[in-house]
Amino acid sequence: MCLAIPGKITSVTGDALARMGKVDFGGIQKDVNLAYVPEAKVGDYVIVHVGFALSVVEESEANQVFEYLRQMGELLELKEGGP
């Protein structure tokens, strides 16, 4: 199953359609396309699906989702590369 999950932007490079960022998913860093969220900046939390940030979310909402994922064991799938 594919999920859109929150992550924290730790760095941003490029601009417009080439805008990319390093996003931290509870200790796992991934490169994410930020073209759909031009307002997002370092320190913001974004919802990510298949390598694209779709929206900016509040930190409290992101932490709630991380807790649910931890309870379900889904963070291990992300760490191992997943299907």
C-alpha positions, -999 to +999 in steps of 0.1 A: +000+000+000+012+035-008+007+062+017+012+099+016+033+106+047+046+138+064+083+148+065+103+178+076+122+198+050+159+200+060+172+217+028+160+232-004+177+235-038+166+247-073+136+266-082+102+263-100+097+228-114+133+218-105+128+227-068+140+198-047+145+192-010+159+168+015+130+157+037+134+138+070+108+111+077+115+103+114+153+099+108+151+087+072+162+112+046+148+112+011+150+136-019+116+151-026+103+173-055+089+205-040+075+220-072+039+216-060+045+235-027+064+267-037+056+282-003+074+254+016+107+263+033+133+246+055+117+236+088+082+231+073+064+197+073+050+185+040+028+155+030+048+134+005+035+108-020+057+090-045+085+116-042+064+147-045+054+170-017+017+177-020+009+201+008+023+218+038+010+206+072+013+216+108+041+199+129+015+186+154-004+168+125+028+154+112+038+140+146+003+124+150+008+106+117+043+094+127+028+080+159+002+061+139+028+048+115+051+037+144+022+018+159+015+001+126+052-007+120+051+011+086+083+032+093+103+000+089+090-004+054+102+031+045+136+024+060+140-009+041+130+006+008+095-008+008+077-023-022 
